[in-house]
Structure formats: structure tokens, C-alpha cells
Amino acid sequence: MPNYEGLIKKNDSALIIWDVQEVLVSRIFNKEEFLGKVANLISAARELDIPVLYTKITPLPERFESPLRKATGRAGFNPGEIQKEVYPKDSDVVINKNTPSIFVGTNFEMMMRNAGITTLLFAGISTEIGIESSARHAQNLGFLPVVIEDAVSSADQEAHDRSLKNMSRMMPVMKSDSLIKILKT
């Protein structure tokens, strides 16, 4: 595994808490461990003055949903509020989104560039859908995506494991304790 320590710096990082919403949390395979790791990451980020941004699935009005989402029965899916154990504080940013990429249909890229943020730390649900889509998109746009392997999850553990393996070939995938240690140096 490459040594990413020199690339990851707290001053140009942001923590992305991806879709940690009630219905999605209720379906994951490692709920308690996941919530503990995510809460610990959020606490460390706030302590280190690293911006914390949450994404929230926000359905489009039925008429404006994509034909594919309608055909698969996902049109209008609303997974509820952000999980109370990791709920945002006033200093955090919540980004409403409609796609599995944080960059499509939002001002996220502009916000990161305006703030001089080049490293995106990803935690949340689902590893093989929104996390992987956004991490790959981030890398394609010149950001350094870091996937926090014990702070991402899915309802499908096999897909989660496969996604982590795929991403580890292209970008940093590391445990939360290792990441926090790097950020504190």
C-alpha cells in the first residue's frame, strides 16, 4: 500500500458524511460499529477545525424524476432525517442532493475550490453507490478522495467489500484511527 501520509493534511481537508439517514442506517450490516466510528470522526474533525459536510437524499418531484428511477421504483424515495447520533451542528453544512455523486446538481465543487479544500474524506452509506461514485468523481476532478473503510457501510456487505477493494487500487482507503493520527500530525 502506498504511503499517503504526506498527501493528507488537515488544512485542506473536509469530512463528507454521506447519506447517514434513518432508513439507510436501519438497513446496514454493522450499525453500532459504523455509528461509533462516524461519531468519532466527526468529533475529531470538529476538534481539528476540519469542515464537516453532510449529504442528504432529497427526492425530486415525481414528474421530474428520471425514467430509470421511476422504472426501478426509487422515484420519490426519502430515507428520512439524518441519524440523531451523528446529527449536524450549526457549524456544519447539509447538502441536499438527488444523485449518487456529490458533484452533480450541487454547488459542492465550487464550495470546495472556494475554501481551498483538495482532500475529501468520505464516510457514510452506501459504499458501493454514493461513496464510490463521489470518490471516483472527486479523483477525476483533481481532488484527493480518502475513503474511511470502517466508517462506510451498506445494506449489502458483499458489494461493500468489493467496492472497498476496487477503490483501494486507485485512492487511499484507510481505517479511521489511522486517518485521525495523520490529521493530528
C-alpha positions in Angstrom: 0.0 0.0 0.0 1.4 3.4 -0.9 2.2 5.9 1.8 -0.4 8.7 1.7 0.7 10.5 4.9 2.4 13.3 3.1 -0.7 14.0 0.9 -3.3 14.2 3.6 -3.3 17.4 5.6 -6.0 18.8 7.9 -5.8 22.3 6.5 -7.0 21.4 3.0 -9.4 18.6 4.1 -13.2 18.3 4.5 -15.1 15.4 6.0 -18.1 14.3 4.0 -20.8 12.4 5.9 -22.7 10.7 3.1 -26.4 9.9 3.4 -26.4 8.8 7.1 -30.2 8.9 7.2 -32.6 6.9 9.4 -33.9 4.4 6.8 -30.5 3.7 5.3 -28.9 3.3 8.8 -31.6 0.8 9.7 -30.5 -1.4 6.8 -26.7 -1.6 7.2 -24.9 -4.7 8.3 -22.7 -3.0 11.0 -24.9 -0.3 12.5 -23.4 0.1 16.0 -19.8 -0.1 14.9 -20.5 2.3 12.0 -22.2 4.9 14.1 -19.5 4.8 16.7 -16.7 5.3 14.0 -18.6 8.1 12.3 -19.3 9.9 15.5 -15.6 9.7 16.5 -14.6 11.0 13.1 -17.0 14.0 13.3 -15.7 14.8 16.8 -12.1 14.7 15.6 -12.9 16.8 12.6 -14.6 19.5 14.7 -11.7 19.4 17.2 -9.2 19.9 14.3 -11.4 22.6 12.6 -12.0 20.5 9.6 -15.3 21.3 7.9 -18.0 18.7 8.2 -20.5 18.4 5.3 -23.5 16.1 5.3 -25.3 14.9 2.2 -29.0 14.2 2.3 -31.0 12.4 -0.3 -33.7 14.8 -1.4 -36.2 13.3 -3.9 -37.3 15.4 -6.9 -41.0 15.9 -7.6 -42.3 12.8 -9.3 -42.8 14.5 -12.7 -39.1 15.4 -12.8 -37.6 12.1 -11.6 -35.6 10.2 -14.2 -37.3 7.4 -16.1 -34.8 4.9 -14.7 -35.7 5.8 -11.1 -39.3 5.6 -11.9 -38.9 2.2 -13.5 -37.0 0.8 -10.6 -39.5 2.1 -8.0 -37.0 4.5 -6.5 -38.7 7.7 -7.5 -39.7 9.8 -4.5 -37.6 7.6 -2.1 -37.0 9.6 1.1 -34.8 7.9 3.7 -35.8 10.3 6.5 -33.7 12.6 8.6 -30.0 12.4 9.4 -29.4 9.9 12.1 -29.6 11.6 15.6 -26.3 10.1 16.9 -24.4 12.0 14.2 -26.8 14.9 13.6 -25.2 18.1 12.2 -24.4 21.1 14.3 -25.0 24.7 13.3 -21.4 25.0 12.0 -21.8 22.0 9.7 -23.2 22.2 6.1 -26.0 20.0 4.8 -26.1 19.5 1.0 -29.4 18.3 -0.4 -28.8 16.1 -3.5 -30.6 14.0 -6.0 -27.9 11.8 -7.5 -25.2 9.4 -6.2 -22.5 12.0 -7.0 -22.0 14.9 -4.7 -20.8 16.9 -7.7 -24.0 16.6 -9.9 -26.7 19.1 -9.3 -25.0 20.8 -6.3 -22.5 23.6 -5.7 -20.2 21.3 -3.8 -17.2 21.6 -6.2 -17.4 25.4 -6.2 -17.6 25.4 -2.4 -14.5 23.2 -2.0 -12.5 25.2 -4.5 -13.5 28.5 -2.9 -12.4 27.1 0.5 -9.1 25.7 -0.8 -10.1 22.2 0.0 -8.4 19.5 -2.1 -8.8 16.4 0.1 -12.2 14.9 0.6 -12.6 12.4 3.5 -15.6 10.1 2.8 -17.7 8.4 5.5 -21.3 7.2 5.2 -23.8 5.0 3.3 -23.7 3.2 0.7 -20.1 2.3 -0.1 -20.8 0.8 -3.5 -23.2 3.5 -4.6 -22.7 7.1 -3.5 -19.4 6.8 -1.7 -17.7 5.1 -4.7 -19.4 7.3 -7.3 -18.4 10.5 -5.5 -14.9 9.4 -4.6 -14.2 8.4 -8.3 -15.8 11.7 -9.5 -13.6 13.6 -7.0 -10.5 12.0 -8.2 -11.4 12.7 -11.8 -11.8 16.4 -10.9 -8.3 16.5 -9.3 -9.3 16.1 -5.6 -7.7 13.6 -3.3 -10.5 11.3 -2.1 -9.9 9.3 1.1 -12.4 6.5 1.9 -12.6 5.7 5.6 -13.2 2.0 5.5 -14.6 1.5 9.0 -16.9 4.5 8.6 -18.6 3.5 5.4 -21.3 0.8 5.1 -24.0 -0.7 3.1 -27.1 -2.9 3.2 -25.1 -5.3 1.0 -21.8 -6.4 2.7 -20.5 -8.3 -0.3 -21.0 -5.2 -2.5 -19.4 -3.0 0.2 -16.3 -5.3 0.5 -15.9 -5.4 -3.3 -16.2 -1.6 -3.6 -13.5 -1.1 -0.9 -11.2 -3.5 -2.7 -11.8 -1.7 -6.0 -11.3 1.8 -4.6 -8.1 0.8 -2.7 -6.4 0.3 -6.1 -7.0 3.9 -7.0 -7.1 6.0 -3.9 -6.4 6.0 -0.1 -8.7 3.6 1.7 -7.9 3.6 5.4 -9.2 3.0 8.9 -10.5 6.0 10.9 -7.8 5.7 13.7 -5.0 5.9 11.1 -6.6 8.8 9.4 -7.1 10.7 12.6 -3.5 10.1 13.6 -2.3 11.5 10.2 -4.6 14.6 10.6 -3.3 15.3 14.1 0.3 15.5 13.0 
